Amino acid sequence: MHSGKSYRLEEFLVWTRRNIYWLLVIGVIPVVLFDLFHFYWIAIPWTVVALLGTATAFIVGFKNTQTYNRTWEARQIWGSIVNSSRSWGAMSKNVIPDDEVSKELIYRHFAWLTALRYQLRDSRSWETITKSYNREYKRFYKVPEHESPLEEELAKYLNEDEMAFILSKKNRATQLLAMQAETLREMFESKQIDSFQYMEMQRILNEFFEHQGKSERIKNFPYPRQFASINTFFIRLFCFLLPFGMLLEFEKLNAVVEGPMKGHMVWLVLPFSVLISWVYTTLEQVGESTENPFEGSANDVPISQISRTIEIDLREMLGETDLPAAITPVNNIVL
């Protein structure tokens, strides 16, 4: 997540410069053919390009709206995890009579947050973090889940037996919640907690299952490929045809200008076609970077920071003073 006031123009230019390179090539070829080789027949009516541009704008706007909704839903889910976690910490601290068991339940919750965020950072075939411009931009920030192995992080919260059991499972976050449920059942059967307390804490556990399931739904189901593909096809087709459609429009200006540019106004097609096409390709790239909110891109939901905030809050509930440091932005990016 970008935590500054806004991205700077130079950041966008660095991120999208590869698009600018191929847009320059696409723009210069028809201009050279038209002005130097007199291939006047390559010009196409502007109306055709304008209609295609209008359709493309609708498609781009639709995709960006839907990808934003995916990221916003992910942020809402993790906001709910914060609220449920605080409830879990308060009940574990104040309802459970045994302080050691209270600490165990809260630390196991930290392990669940850790396992879940590591699972969400796993790569999927449709994610775009491996694309060249995203890989390059990663030098400006760090993804905590890529800096240390899961085993090292879980060892902070679980004993050796629990570690061995959890690491042997595929969906570790789910198994950690199941372990929490088992502990609650044992305390209820031994009458350490009454039925109302048991049901309330089990209800919060069910909320964690729901939050995890919603996060996994976003992670494991991509923005529909048919919409993503048609968006890319339309933008590339528009960018390719745009300079051809602008040739005659700028050629007409030769009749109303004087000076060195007279007879060569068609060369203005190059900067203006690149500028207009860059707007469309950048909008597509922005939508693409918002599509998968857990992949580790600069525009992800900051689940690592949220998890650290929860850990600090719950450790303070336990009366601890040796707290981990809050995760802060690096170059205005925080994950």
Disulfide bonds with the S-S distance in Angstrom:
none
